Amino acid sequence: METLPEAERAKVALYLNLDMIASPNFGYFVYDGDGSTFNITGPPGSGAIEQLLKDYFEEVGLPTRPSNSDGRSDYAPFMEVGIPIGAVFTGAEGIKTAEQAALWGGQADVACKST
């Protein structure tokens, strides 16, 4: 993104990060694009992406939980130049809680790691 000309950046409508989605001890996490949970708001449009993803998962009967969009993943360069971001992921190094295990299955007190 650093070297992409502004005219080319303007062609990028949004960035979706499908991160760590092959986990045996997964969760359904959606990045907090509107900042309502973690107080880090993504570029304009990020909240709409978050809502679209949450609505989809709700429609198919899969509960989600918010995830912090703190800029430490592949989406960060897009976020830094104002491109709306959205993401789902299964947990990575976070430890699955008992509540999350009850919600999604899997094993509590073990990392929601990818394979």
Biopython code that builds the backbone (N, CA, C, O; Angstrom):
import numpy as np
from Bio.PDB.StructureBuilder import StructureBuilder

atoms = [
    (1, "MET", "N", (0.812, -1.189, 0.000)),
    (1, "MET", "CA", (0.000, 0.000, 0.000)),
    (1, "MET", "C", (0.858, 1.257, 0.000)),
    (1, "MET", "O", (0.434, 2.302, -0.493)),
    (2, "GLU", "N", (2.053, 1.159, 0.547)),
    (2, "GLU", "CA", (2.925, 2.334, 0.617)),
    (2, "GLU", "C", (3.274, 2.874, -0.760)),
    (2, "GLU", "O", (3.388, 4.087, -0.936)),
    (3, "THR", "N", (3.442, 2.005, -1.725)),
    (3, "THR", "CA", (3.876, 2.451, -3.047)),
    (3, "THR", "C", (2.741, 2.512, -4.070)),
    (3, "THR", "O", (2.958, 2.925, -5.209)),
    (4, "LEU", "N", (1.555, 2.111, -3.681)),
    (4, "LEU", "CA", (0.423, 2.128, -4.606)),
    (4, "LEU", "C", (-0.037, 3.562, -4.830)),
    (4, "LEU", "O", (-0.353, 4.261, -3.867)),
    (5, "PRO", "N", (-0.083, 4.011, -6.067)),
    (5, "PRO", "CA", (-0.516, 5.384, -6.330)),
    (5, "PRO", "C", (-1.937, 5.636, -5.824)),
    (5, "PRO", "O", (-2.769, 4.729, -5.800)),
    (6, "GLU", "N", (-2.195, 6.850, -5.432)),
    (6, "GLU", "CA", (-3.500, 7.235, -4.886)),
    (6, "GLU", "C", (-4.637, 6.877, -5.837)),
    (6, "GLU", "O", (-5.697, 6.444, -5.387)),
    (7, "ALA", "N", (-4.442, 7.047, -7.130)),
    (7, "ALA", "CA", (-5.488, 6.709, -8.108)),
    (7, "ALA", "C", (-5.825, 5.224, -8.052)),
    (7, "ALA", "O", (-6.981, 4.843, -8.233)),
    (8, "GLU", "N", (-4.826, 4.387, -7.803)),
    (8, "GLU", "CA", (-5.058, 2.943, -7.688)),
    (8, "GLU", "C", (-5.703, 2.602, -6.342)),
    (8, "GLU", "O", (-6.585, 1.745, -6.275)),
    (9, "ARG", "N", (-5.269, 3.266, -5.280)),
    (9, "ARG", "CA", (-5.887, 3.053, -3.965)),
    (9, "ARG", "C", (-7.376, 3.354, -4.010)),
    (9, "ARG", "O", (-8.177, 2.659, -3.386)),
    (10, "ALA", "N", (-7.738, 4.381, -4.743)),
    (10, "ALA", "CA", (-9.140, 4.793, -4.833)),
    (10, "ALA", "C", (-10.011, 3.709, -5.467)),
    (10, "ALA", "O", (-11.231, 3.725, -5.306)),
    (11, "LYS", "N", (-9.405, 2.785, -6.174)),
    (11, "LYS", "CA", (-10.150, 1.686, -6.806)),
    (11, "LYS", "C", (-10.454, 0.549, -5.829)),
    (11, "LYS", "O", (-11.267, -0.324, -6.131)),
    (12, "VAL", "N", (-9.815, 0.554, -4.673)),
    (12, "VAL", "CA", (-10.008, -0.510, -3.686)),
    (12, "VAL", "C", (-11.188, -0.128, -2.791)),
    (12, "VAL", "O", (-11.103, 0.808, -1.996)),
    (13, "ALA", "N", (-12.289, -0.871, -2.935)),
    (13, "ALA", "CA", (-13.511, -0.541, -2.193)),
    (13, "ALA", "C", (-13.411, -0.945, -0.726)),
    (13, "ALA", "O", (-13.892, -0.227, 0.150)),
    (14, "LEU", "N", (-12.793, -2.084, -0.458)),
    (14, "LEU", "CA", (-12.698, -2.578, 0.918)),
    (14, "LEU", "C", (-11.706, -3.723, 0.971)),
    (14, "LEU", "O", (-11.294, -4.263, -0.055)),
    (15, "TYR", "N", (-11.335, -4.077, 2.178)),
    (15, "TYR", "CA", (-10.434, -5.206, 2.378)),
    (15, "TYR", "C", (-11.089, -6.157, 3.366)),
    (15, "TYR", "O", (-11.437, -5.760, 4.478)),
    (16, "LEU", "N", (-11.257, -7.414, 2.963)),
    (16, "LEU", "CA", (-11.779, -8.454, 3.840)),
    (16, "LEU", "C", (-10.640, -9.389, 4.213)),
    (16, "LEU", "O", (-9.945, -9.917, 3.345)),
    (17, "ASN", "N", (-10.460, -9.585, 5.487)),
    (17, "ASN", "CA", (-9.422, -10.473, 5.988)),
    (17, "ASN", "C", (-10.105, -11.712, 6.564)),
    (17, "ASN", "O", (-10.847, -11.630, 7.543)),
    (18, "LEU", "N", (-9.845, -12.845, 5.946)),
    (18, "LEU", "CA", (-10.376, -14.114, 6.435)),
    (18, "LEU", "C", (-9.203, -14.824, 7.092)),
    (18, "LEU", "O", (-8.461, -15.571, 6.453)),
    (19, "ASP", "N", (-9.059, -14.570, 8.373)),
    (19, "ASP", "CA", (-7.833, -14.897, 9.075)),
    (19, "ASP", "C", (-8.008, -16.089, 10.007)),
    (19, "ASP", "O", (-8.992, -16.182, 10.740)),
    (20, "MET", "N", (-7.044, -16.992, 9.968)),
    (20, "MET", "CA", (-7.003, -18.126, 10.891)),
    (20, "MET", "C", (-8.313, -18.903, 10.860)),
    (20, "MET", "O", (-8.894, -19.173, 11.911)),
    (21, "ILE", "N", (-8.780, -19.263, 9.683)),
    (21, "ILE", "CA", (-10.105, -19.878, 9.580)),
    (21, "ILE", "C", (-10.093, -21.401, 9.548)),
    (21, "ILE", "O", (-11.137, -22.016, 9.326)),
    (22, "ALA", "N", (-8.949, -22.017, 9.761)),
    (22, "ALA", "CA", (-8.871, -23.476, 9.754)),
    (22, "ALA", "C", (-8.457, -23.977, 11.134)),
    (22, "ALA", "O", (-7.398, -24.585, 11.290)),
    (23, "SER", "N", (-9.284, -23.724, 12.115)),
    (23, "SER", "CA", (-8.938, -24.073, 13.481)),
    (23, "SER", "C", (-9.754, -25.252, 13.987)),
    (23, "SER", "O", (-10.964, -25.299, 13.765)),
    (24, "PRO", "N", (-9.122, -26.203, 14.660)),
    (24, "PRO", "CA", (-9.878, -27.306, 15.253)),
    (24, "PRO", "C", (-10.605, -26.886, 16.537)),
    (24, "PRO", "O", (-11.483, -27.610, 17.005)),
    (25, "ASN", "N", (-10.265, -25.762, 17.096)),
    (25, "ASN", "CA", (-10.885, -25.278, 18.342)),
    (25, "ASN", "C", (-11.358, -23.839, 18.115)),
    (25, "ASN", "O", (-10.971, -22.916, 18.833)),
    (26, "PHE", "N", (-12.195, -23.680, 17.107)),
    (26, "PHE", "CA", (-12.552, -22.382, 16.545)),
    (26, "PHE", "C", (-13.584, -21.603, 17.360)),
    (26, "PHE", "O", (-14.260, -22.121, 18.248)),
    (27, "GLY", "N", (-13.655, -20.336, 16.997)),
    (27, "GLY", "CA", (-14.740, -19.454, 17.396)),
    (27, "GLY", "C", (-15.164, -18.686, 16.163)),
    (27, "GLY", "O", (-14.507, -18.761, 15.124)),
    (28, "TYR", "N", (-16.246, -17.954, 16.267)),
    (28, "TYR", "CA", (-16.693, -17.089, 15.171)),
    (28, "TYR", "C", (-16.546, -15.643, 15.644)),
    (28, "TYR", "O", (-17.425, -15.108, 16.320)),
    (29, "PHE", "N", (-15.445, -15.031, 15.287)),
    (29, "PHE", "CA", (-15.152, -13.665, 15.686)),
    (29, "PHE", "C", (-15.249, -12.742, 14.483)),
    (29, "PHE", "O", (-14.791, -13.082, 13.392)),
    (30, "VAL", "N", (-15.840, -11.582, 14.683)),
    (30, "VAL", "CA", (-15.988, -10.562, 13.640)),
    (30, "VAL", "C", (-15.313, -9.299, 14.144)),
    (30, "VAL", "O", (-15.547, -8.871, 15.275)),
    (31, "TYR", "N", (-14.475, -8.701, 13.304)),
    (31, "TYR", "CA", (-13.763, -7.492, 13.710)),
    (31, "TYR", "C", (-14.723, -6.352, 14.015)),
    (31, "TYR", "O", (-15.709, -6.139, 13.308)),
    (32, "ASP", "N", (-14.418, -5.637, 15.067)),
    (32, "ASP", "CA", (-15.211, -4.510, 15.559)),
    (32, "ASP", "C", (-14.921, -3.273, 14.703)),
    (32, "ASP", "O", (-14.166, -2.392, 15.117)),
    (33, "GLY", "N", (-15.512, -3.211, 13.528)),
    (33, "GLY", "CA", (-15.244, -2.113, 12.603)),
    (33, "GLY", "C", (-15.789, -0.776, 13.025)),
    (33, "GLY", "O", (-15.244, 0.262, 12.651)),
    (34, "ASP", "N", (-16.876, -0.779, 13.813)),
    (34, "ASP", "CA", (-17.479, 0.493, 14.228)),
    (34, "ASP", "C", (-16.940, 1.007, 15.557)),
    (34, "ASP", "O", (-17.303, 2.102, 15.987)),
    (35, "GLY", "N", (-16.083, 0.236, 16.210)),
    (35, "GLY", "CA", (-15.476, 0.672, 17.463)),
    (35, "GLY", "C", (-16.374, 0.579, 18.676)),
    (35, "GLY", "O", (-16.017, 1.085, 19.739)),
    (36, "SER", "N", (-17.532, -0.054, 18.549)),
    (36, "SER", "CA", (-18.493, -0.082, 19.653)),
    (36, "SER", "C", (-18.065, -0.968, 20.819)),
    (36, "SER", "O", (-18.559, -0.797, 21.933)),
    (37, "THR", "N", (-17.164, -1.901, 20.583)),
    (37, "THR", "CA", (-16.727, -2.794, 21.654)),
    (37, "THR", "C", (-15.328, -2.451, 22.147)),
    (37, "THR", "O", (-15.096, -2.414, 23.355)),
    (38, "PHE", "N", (-14.400, -2.202, 21.244)),
    (38, "PHE", "CA", (-13.002, -2.000, 21.626)),
    (38, "PHE", "C", (-12.521, -0.560, 21.464)),
    (38, "PHE", "O", (-11.355, -0.257, 21.718)),
    (39, "ASN", "N", (-13.418, 0.321, 21.044)),
    (39, "ASN", "CA", (-13.112, 1.748, 20.923)),
    (39, "ASN", "C", (-11.989, 2.038, 19.933)),
    (39, "ASN", "O", (-11.266, 3.024, 20.078)),
    (40, "ILE", "N", (-11.845, 1.178, 18.926)),
    (40, "ILE", "CA", (-10.934, 1.430, 17.817)),
    (40, "ILE", "C", (-11.790, 1.353, 16.558)),
    (40, "ILE", "O", (-12.172, 0.266, 16.125)),
    (41, "THR", "N", (-12.084, 2.492, 15.983)),
    (41, "THR", "CA", (-12.961, 2.546, 14.821)),
    (41, "THR", "C", (-12.144, 2.417, 13.550)),
    (41, "THR", "O", (-11.134, 3.098, 13.373)),
    (42, "GLY", "N", (-12.594, 1.532, 12.663)),
    (42, "GLY", "CA", (-11.947, 1.388, 11.367)),
    (42, "GLY", "C", (-12.314, 2.548, 10.465)),
    (42, "GLY", "O", (-13.143, 3.378, 10.837)),
    (43, "PRO", "N", (-11.721, 2.622, 9.298)),
    (43, "PRO", "CA", (-12.064, 3.667, 8.338)),
    (43, "PRO", "C", (-13.563, 3.639, 8.016)),
    (43, "PRO", "O", (-14.208, 2.602, 8.169)),
    (44, "PRO", "N", (-14.117, 4.764, 7.573)),
    (44, "PRO", "CA", (-15.543, 4.804, 7.221)),
    (44, "PRO", "C", (-15.915, 3.634, 6.305)),
    (44, "PRO", "O", (-15.231, 3.354, 5.321)),
    (45, "GLY", "N", (-16.995, 2.973, 6.646)),
    (45, "GLY", "CA", (-17.449, 1.791, 5.923)),
    (45, "GLY", "C", (-17.147, 0.508, 6.676)),
    (45, "GLY", "O", (-17.784, -0.514, 6.422)),
    (46, "SER", "N", (-16.197, 0.535, 7.591)),
    (46, "SER", "CA", (-15.817, -0.662, 8.347)),
    (46, "SER", "C", (-16.956, -1.147, 9.235)),
    (46, "SER", "O", (-17.152, -2.352, 9.392)),
    (47, "GLY", "N", (-17.696, -0.226, 9.806)),
    (47, "GLY", "CA", (-18.841, -0.607, 10.632)),
    (47, "GLY", "C", (-19.917, -1.299, 9.811)),
    (47, "GLY", "O", (-20.564, -2.226, 10.297)),
    (48, "ALA", "N", (-20.115, -0.861, 8.576)),
    (48, "ALA", "CA", (-21.109, -1.498, 7.698)),
    (48, "ALA", "C", (-20.674, -2.919, 7.338)),
    (48, "ALA", "O", (-21.508, -3.820, 7.252)),
    (49, "ILE", "N", (-19.376, -3.120, 7.129)),
    (49, "ILE", "CA", (-18.865, -4.462, 6.837)),
    (49, "ILE", "C", (-19.086, -5.356, 8.057)),
    (49, "ILE", "O", (-19.539, -6.494, 7.926)),
    (50, "GLU", "N", (-18.767, -4.838, 9.235)),
    (50, "GLU", "CA", (-18.995, -5.594, 10.468)),
    (50, "GLU", "C", (-20.459, -6.021, 10.567)),
    (50, "GLU", "O", (-20.754, -7.185, 10.840)),
    (51, "GLN", "N", (-21.359, -5.094, 10.348)),
    (51, "GLN", "CA", (-22.781, -5.399, 10.476)),
    (51, "GLN", "C", (-23.234, -6.425, 9.443)),
    (51, "GLN", "O", (-24.023, -7.315, 9.759)),
    (52, "LEU", "N", (-22.746, -6.309, 8.225)),
    (52, "LEU", "CA", (-23.083, -7.270, 7.177)),
    (52, "LEU", "C", (-22.642, -8.682, 7.568)),
    (52, "LEU", "O", (-23.396, -9.641, 7.400)),
    (53, "LEU", "N", (-21.423, -8.806, 8.088)),
    (53, "LEU", "CA", (-20.925, -10.113, 8.514)),
    (53, "LEU", "C", (-21.734, -10.654, 9.686)),
    (53, "LEU", "O", (-22.095, -11.831, 9.695)),
    (54, "LYS", "N", (-22.022, -9.815, 10.670)),
    (54, "LYS", "CA", (-22.821, -10.251, 11.813)),
    (54, "LYS", "C", (-24.217, -10.680, 11.377)),
    (54, "LYS", "O", (-24.734, -11.694, 11.847)),
    (55, "ASP", "N", (-24.826, -9.911, 10.481)),
    (55, "ASP", "CA", (-26.157, -10.262, 9.980)),
    (55, "ASP", "C", (-26.145, -11.611, 9.272)),
    (55, "ASP", "O", (-27.054, -12.420, 9.458)),
    (56, "TYR", "N", (-25.124, -11.856, 8.465)),
    (56, "TYR", "CA", (-25.023, -13.133, 7.763)),
    (56, "TYR", "C", (-24.948, -14.288, 8.763)),
    (56, "TYR", "O", (-25.714, -15.247, 8.668)),
    (57, "PHE", "N", (-24.030, -14.193, 9.713)),
    (57, "PHE", "CA", (-23.868, -15.278, 10.672)),
    (57, "PHE", "C", (-25.141, -15.487, 11.493)),
    (57, "PHE", "O", (-25.502, -16.621, 11.805)),
    (58, "GLU", "N", (-25.813, -14.401, 11.837)),
    (58, "GLU", "CA", (-27.079, -14.529, 12.558)),
    (58, "GLU", "C", (-28.115, -15.248, 11.694)),
    (58, "GLU", "O", (-28.843, -16.114, 12.180)),
    (59, "GLU", "N", (-28.174, -14.892, 10.431)),
    (59, "GLU", "CA", (-29.127, -15.506, 9.498)),
    (59, "GLU", "C", (-28.920, -17.015, 9.376)),
    (59, "GLU", "O", (-29.887, -17.765, 9.242)),
    (60, "VAL", "N", (-27.673, -17.459, 9.422)),
    (60, "VAL", "CA", (-27.400, -18.890, 9.299)),
    (60, "VAL", "C", (-27.291, -19.584, 10.658)),
    (60, "VAL", "O", (-26.923, -20.756, 10.732)),
    (61, "GLY", "N", (-27.610, -18.862, 11.722)),
    (61, "GLY", "CA", (-27.669, -19.454, 13.052)),
    (61, "GLY", "C", (-26.349, -19.668, 13.749)),
    (61, "GLY", "O", (-26.230, -20.557, 14.592)),
    (62, "LEU", "N", (-25.347, -18.864, 13.411)),
    (62, "LEU", "CA", (-24.036, -18.978, 14.049)),
    (62, "LEU", "C", (-23.744, -17.715, 14.856)),
    (62, "LEU", "O", (-23.525, -16.653, 14.272)),
    (63, "PRO", "N", (-23.737, -17.807, 16.168)),
    (63, "PRO", "CA", (-23.449, -16.632, 16.982)),
    (63, "PRO", "C", (-21.994, -16.191, 16.845)),
    (63, "PRO", "O", (-21.093, -17.019, 16.710)),
    (64, "THR", "N", (-21.782, -14.911, 16.880)),
    (64, "THR", "CA", (-20.434, -14.346, 16.778)),
    (64, "THR", "C", (-20.093, -13.577, 18.043)),
    (64, "THR", "O", (-20.949, -13.285, 18.878)),
    (65, "ARG", "N", (-18.842, -13.269, 18.149)),
    (65, "ARG", "CA", (-18.341, -12.378, 19.194)),
    (65, "ARG", "C", (-17.415, -11.374, 18.518)),
    (65, "ARG", "O", (-16.807, -11.683, 17.493)),
    (66, "PRO", "N", (-17.304, -10.177, 19.085)),
    (66, "PRO", "CA", (-16.437, -9.159, 18.480)),
    (66, "PRO", "C", (-14.958, -9.463, 18.693)),
    (66, "PRO", "O", (-14.563, -10.124, 19.653)),
    (67, "SER", "N", (-14.167, -8.961, 17.771)),
    (67, "SER", "CA", (-12.721, -9.062, 17.865)),
    (67, "SER", "C", (-12.124, -7.680, 17.634)),
    (67, "SER", "O", (-12.663, -6.878, 16.870)),
    (68, "ASN", "N", (-11.039, -7.419, 18.282)),
    (68, "ASN", "CA", (-10.361, -6.134, 18.205)),
    (68, "ASN", "C", (-9.671, -5.957, 16.847)),
    (68, "ASN", "O", (-8.886, -6.807, 16.428)),
    (69, "SER", "N", (-9.964, -4.875, 16.184)),
    (69, "SER", "CA", (-9.273, -4.548, 14.930)),
    (69, "SER", "C", (-8.172, -3.536, 15.229)),
    (69, "SER", "O", (-8.258, -2.365, 14.858)),
    (70, "ASP", "N", (-7.144, -4.017, 15.904)),
    (70, "ASP", "CA", (-6.089, -3.154, 16.420)),
    (70, "ASP", "C", (-4.938, -2.915, 15.452)),
    (70, "ASP", "O", (-3.949, -2.276, 15.812)),
    (71, "GLY", "N", (-5.056, -3.419, 14.233)),
    (71, "GLY", "CA", (-4.040, -3.142, 13.227)),
    (71, "GLY", "C", (-2.838, -4.053, 13.254)),
    (71, "GLY", "O", (-1.786, -3.697, 12.724)),
    (72, "ARG", "N", (-2.966, -5.226, 13.859)),
    (72, "ARG", "CA", (-1.793, -6.111, 13.929)),
    (72, "ARG", "C", (-1.857, -7.274, 12.957)),
    (72, "ARG", "O", (-1.232, -8.307, 13.194)),
    (73, "SER", "N", (-2.587, -7.131, 11.883)),
    (73, "SER", "CA", (-2.702, -8.215, 10.913)),
    (73, "SER", "C", (-2.564, -7.662, 9.497)),
    (73, "SER", "O", (-2.196, -6.504, 9.300)),
    (74, "ASP", "N", (-2.863, -8.507, 8.522)),
    (74, "ASP", "CA", (-2.685, -8.153, 7.112)),
    (74, "ASP", "C", (-3.514, -6.950, 6.671)),
    (74, "ASP", "O", (-3.175, -6.294, 5.685)),
    (75, "TYR", "N", (-4.578, -6.660, 7.378)),
    (75, "TYR", "CA", (-5.449, -5.550, 6.998)),
    (75, "TYR", "C", (-4.876, -4.185, 7.391)),
    (75, "TYR", "O", (-5.349, -3.163, 6.893)),
    (76, "ALA", "N", (-3.892, -4.143, 8.254)),
    (76, "ALA", "CA", (-3.378, -2.883, 8.797)),
    (76, "ALA", "C", (-2.979, -1.865, 7.725)),
    (76, "ALA", "O", (-3.350, -0.698, 7.848)),
    (77, "PRO", "N", (-2.235, -2.254, 6.672)),
    (77, "PRO", "CA", (-1.865, -1.253, 5.665)),
    (77, "PRO", "C", (-3.079, -0.632, 4.966)),
    (77, "PRO", "O", (-3.051, 0.539, 4.588)),
    (78, "PHE", "N", (-4.127, -1.412, 4.799)),
    (78, "PHE", "CA", (-5.344, -0.887, 4.177)),
    (78, "PHE", "C", (-6.033, 0.091, 5.131)),
    (78, "PHE", "O", (-6.479, 1.165, 4.727)),
    (79, "MET", "N", (-6.108, -0.297, 6.387)),
    (79, "MET", "CA", (-6.712, 0.548, 7.414)),
    (79, "MET", "C", (-5.972, 1.881, 7.527)),
    (79, "MET", "O", (-6.591, 2.936, 7.666)),
    (80, "GLU", "N", (-4.659, 1.821, 7.465)),
    (80, "GLU", "CA", (-3.831, 3.025, 7.615)),
    (80, "GLU", "C", (-4.062, 4.052, 6.518)),
    (80, "GLU", "O", (-3.885, 5.249, 6.744)),
    (81, "VAL", "N", (-4.457, 3.596, 5.323)),
    (81, "VAL", "CA", (-4.693, 4.546, 4.224)),
    (81, "VAL", "C", (-6.177, 4.843, 4.025)),
    (81, "VAL", "O", (-6.567, 5.448, 3.027)),
    (82, "GLY", "N", (-7.012, 4.409, 4.994)),
    (82, "GLY", "CA", (-8.420, 4.777, 4.971)),
    (82, "GLY", "C", (-9.343, 3.864, 4.194)),
    (82, "GLY", "O", (-10.487, 4.234, 3.929)),
    (83, "ILE", "N", (-8.879, 2.675, 3.819)),
    (83, "ILE", "CA", (-9.724, 1.710, 3.112)),
    (83, "ILE", "C", (-10.516, 0.927, 4.159)),
    (83, "ILE", "O", (-9.929, 0.403, 5.106)),
    (84, "PRO", "N", (-11.839, 0.839, 4.006)),
    (84, "PRO", "CA", (-12.657, 0.101, 4.977)),
    (84, "PRO", "C", (-12.199, -1.352, 5.088)),
    (84, "PRO", "O", (-11.869, -2.000, 4.095)),
    (85, "ILE", "N", (-12.190, -1.838, 6.327)),
    (85, "ILE", "CA", (-11.751, -3.213, 6.570)),
    (85, "ILE", "C", (-12.850, -3.996, 7.294)),
    (85, "ILE", "O", (-13.683, -3.437, 8.007)),
    (86, "GLY", "N", (-12.816, -5.282, 7.084)),
    (86, "GLY", "CA", (-13.692, -6.188, 7.809)),
    (86, "GLY", "C", (-13.018, -7.538, 7.867)),
    (86, "GLY", "O", (-12.177, -7.857, 7.027)),
    (87, "ALA", "N", (-13.384, -8.334, 8.860)),
    (87, "ALA", "CA", (-12.724, -9.622, 8.978)),
    (87, "ALA", "C", (-13.521, -10.582, 9.838)),
    (87, "ALA", "O", (-14.292, -10.190, 10.713)),
    (88, "VAL", "N", (-13.302, -11.857, 9.551)),
    (88, "VAL", "CA", (-13.726, -12.932, 10.435)),
    (88, "VAL", "C", (-12.490, -13.786, 10.690)),
    (88, "VAL", "O", (-11.614, -13.914, 9.834)),
    (89, "PHE", "N", (-12.441, -14.357, 11.866)),
    (89, "PHE", "CA", (-11.370, -15.309, 12.141)),
    (89, "PHE", "C", (-11.809, -16.235, 13.258)),
    (89, "PHE", "O", (-12.843, -16.015, 13.889)),
    (90, "THR", "N", (-11.024, -17.264, 13.497)),
    (90, "THR", "CA", (-11.454, -18.298, 14.435)),
    (90, "THR", "C", (-10.781, -18.237, 15.789)),
    (90, "THR", "O", (-11.100, -19.040, 16.666)),
    (91, "GLY", "N", (-9.867, -17.315, 15.983)),
    (91, "GLY", "CA", (-9.352, -17.139, 17.318)),
    (91, "GLY", "C", (-7.863, -17.003, 17.496)),
    (91, "GLY", "O", (-7.435, -16.260, 18.379)),
    (92, "ALA", "N", (-7.057, -17.668, 16.721)),
    (92, "ALA", "CA", (-5.594, -17.598, 16.821)),
    (92, "ALA", "C", (-5.107, -18.004, 18.209)),
    (92, "ALA", "O", (-5.462, -19.073, 18.706)),
    (93, "GLU", "N", (-4.300, -17.155, 18.832)),
    (93, "GLU", "CA", (-3.653, -17.531, 20.086)),
    (93, "GLU", "C", (-4.509, -17.305, 21.326)),
    (93, "GLU", "O", (-4.098, -17.676, 22.425)),
    (94, "GLY", "N", (-5.685, -16.708, 21.180)),
    (94, "GLY", "CA", (-6.560, -16.482, 22.337)),
    (94, "GLY", "C", (-7.040, -17.794, 22.936)),
    (94, "GLY", "O", (-7.242, -18.774, 22.220)),
    (95, "ILE", "N", (-7.219, -17.811, 24.234)),
    (95, "ILE", "CA", (-7.679, -19.004, 24.937)),
    (95, "ILE", "C", (-9.209, -19.022, 24.929)),
    (95, "ILE", "O", (-9.847, -18.038, 25.304)),
    (96, "LYS", "N", (-9.787, -20.132, 24.504)),
    (96, "LYS", "CA", (-11.240, -20.264, 24.440)),
    (96, "LYS", "C", (-11.793, -20.355, 25.855)),
    (96, "LYS", "O", (-11.332, -21.154, 26.670)),
    (97, "THR", "N", (-12.782, -19.526, 26.126)),
    (97, "THR", "CA", (-13.420, -19.522, 27.439)),
    (97, "THR", "C", (-14.476, -20.617, 27.519)),
    (97, "THR", "O", (-14.857, -21.204, 26.506)),
    (98, "ALA", "N", (-14.939, -20.882, 28.724)),
    (98, "ALA", "CA", (-16.015, -21.854, 28.918)),
    (98, "ALA", "C", (-17.282, -21.394, 28.208)),
    (98, "ALA", "O", (-18.004, -22.206, 27.631)),
    (99, "GLU", "N", (-17.553, -20.082, 28.251)),
    (99, "GLU", "CA", (-18.734, -19.546, 27.555)),
    (99, "GLU", "C", (-18.625, -19.788, 26.050)),
    (99, "GLU", "O", (-19.601, -20.183, 25.412)),
    (100, "GLN", "N", (-17.452, -19.555, 25.488)),
    (100, "GLN", "CA", (-17.249, -19.758, 24.053)),
    (100, "GLN", "C", (-17.353, -21.235, 23.681)),
    (100, "GLN", "O", (-17.907, -21.570, 22.634)),
    (101, "ALA", "N", (-16.829, -22.117, 24.522)),
    (101, "ALA", "CA", (-16.939, -23.558, 24.257)),
    (101, "ALA", "C", (-18.401, -23.988, 24.286)),
    (101, "ALA", "O", (-18.817, -24.819, 23.478)),
    (102, "ALA", "N", (-19.183, -23.431, 25.205)),
    (102, "ALA", "CA", (-20.612, -23.747, 25.261)),
    (102, "ALA", "C", (-21.327, -23.212, 24.019)),
    (102, "ALA", "O", (-22.270, -23.832, 23.527)),
    (103, "LEU", "N", (-20.882, -22.074, 23.519)),
    (103, "LEU", "CA", (-21.498, -21.431, 22.364)),
    (103, "LEU", "C", (-21.176, -22.148, 21.056)),
    (103, "LEU", "O", (-22.063, -22.349, 20.226)),
    (104, "TRP", "N", (-19.914, -22.536, 20.865)),
    (104, "TRP", "CA", (-19.442, -23.063, 19.582)),
    (104, "TRP", "C", (-18.943, -24.503, 19.635)),
    (104, "TRP", "O", (-18.634, -25.078, 18.591)),
    (105, "GLY", "N", (-18.859, -25.088, 20.804)),
    (105, "GLY", "CA", (-18.230, -26.396, 20.927)),
    (105, "GLY", "C", (-16.731, -26.236, 21.084)),
    (105, "GLY", "O", (-16.221, -25.121, 21.193)),
    (106, "GLY", "N", (-16.047, -27.333, 21.095)),
    (106, "GLY", "CA", (-14.601, -27.277, 21.276)),
    (106, "GLY", "C", (-14.220, -27.362, 22.733)),
    (106, "GLY", "O", (-15.033, -27.729, 23.582)),
    (107, "GLN", "N", (-12.987, -27.024, 23.017)),
    (107, "GLN", "CA", (-12.420, -27.220, 24.337)),
    (107, "GLN", "C", (-12.069, -25.891, 24.992)),
    (107, "GLN", "O", (-11.323, -25.091, 24.428)),
    (108, "ALA", "N", (-12.608, -25.660, 26.181)),
    (108, "ALA", "CA", (-12.289, -24.455, 26.954)),
    (108, "ALA", "C", (-10.857, -24.549, 27.497)),
    (108, "ALA", "O", (-10.303, -25.638, 27.646)),
    (109, "ASP", "N", (-10.287, -23.405, 27.779)),
    (109, "ASP", "CA", (-8.948, -23.280, 28.352)),
    (109, "ASP", "C", (-7.847, -23.779, 27.427)),
    (109, "ASP", "O", (-6.748, -24.104, 27.878)),
    (110, "VAL", "N", (-8.146, -23.840, 26.128)),
    (110, "VAL", "CA", (-7.171, -24.222, 25.112)),
    (110, "VAL", "C", (-7.215, -23.135, 24.048)),
    (110, "VAL", "O", (-8.267, -22.539, 23.814)),
    (111, "ALA", "N", (-6.093, -22.874, 23.406)),
    (111, "ALA", "CA", (-6.039, -21.831, 22.378)),
    (111, "ALA", "C", (-6.991, -22.117, 21.226)),
    (111, "ALA", "O", (-7.189, -23.267, 20.834)),
    (112, "CYS", "N", (-7.569, -21.062, 20.699)),
    (112, "CYS", "CA", (-8.373, -21.137, 19.466)),
    (112, "CYS", "C", (-7.399, -21.019, 18.300)),
    (112, "CYS", "O", (-7.476, -20.069, 17.521)),
    (113, "LYS", "N", (-6.506, -21.955, 18.178)),
    (113, "LYS", "CA", (-5.413, -21.826, 17.219)),
    (113, "LYS", "C", (-5.750, -22.434, 15.872)),
    (113, "LYS", "O", (-6.624, -23.294, 15.753)),
    (114, "SER", "N", (-5.048, -21.973, 14.878)),
    (114, "SER", "CA", (-5.227, -22.530, 13.536)),
    (114, "SER", "C", (-4.343, -23.753, 13.382)),
    (114, "SER", "O", (-3.395, -23.960, 14.139)),
    (115, "THR", "N", (-4.679, -24.560, 12.378)),
    (115, "THR", "CA", (-3.873, -25.768, 12.140)),
    (115, "THR", "C", (-2.738, -25.455, 11.197)),
    (115, "THR", "O", (-1.944, -26.338, 10.871)),
]
sb = StructureBuilder()
sb.init_structure("model")
sb.init_model(0)
sb.init_chain("A")
sb.init_seg("    ")
for serial, (resi, resn, name, xyz) in enumerate(atoms, 1):
    if name == "N":
        sb.init_residue(resn, " ", resi, " ")
    sb.init_atom(name, np.array(xyz, "f"), 0.0, 1.0, " ", f" {name:<3s}", serial, name[0])
structure = sb.get_structure()
